[in-house]
Amino acid sequence: MKEEQLEKLFNDHETIELEFSGQCHDCKKEVNVIAQLVTEKDIVIEGGAVYQPNSNEEEFFVKCDDCFQKDSVLRNYQQIDVYSRVVGYMRPVGNWNEAKQQEFQKRKTFDLDRAVGF
């Protein structure tokens, strides 16, 4: 995350310490990243790295120290839209109601080749 983005967060939240918690983007282990404003322009970050790829959104990604040392670049972070057919129309699954999304997750695909024995 850029210094300007962190400084804005410090100012918006009127604090000198910010904590970002979640799963490491790469290895999926739990991570707590703490950013501290030591002086007016000095920021110390401990526990990993914080990413905000789309500065206009409130979505953050974290990496643990080990994964950050291996690769400091955030890769494969873009959300994708999954489309499926509902009542004859193709619609993004993310726009469905909660019950339909749960139903979609439980769906199983039918493999015709396996069923016929090819």
Protein Blocks (a to p, Z undefined) as FASTA:
>chain_A
ZZklmmmmmmmnopabdcdedddfklopacddddddfblmlccdehiacddfblmbccdc
dddfklmmmomcdghkbccdddddeehiacdfklpcfklmmmmmmpccddfklmnoZZ
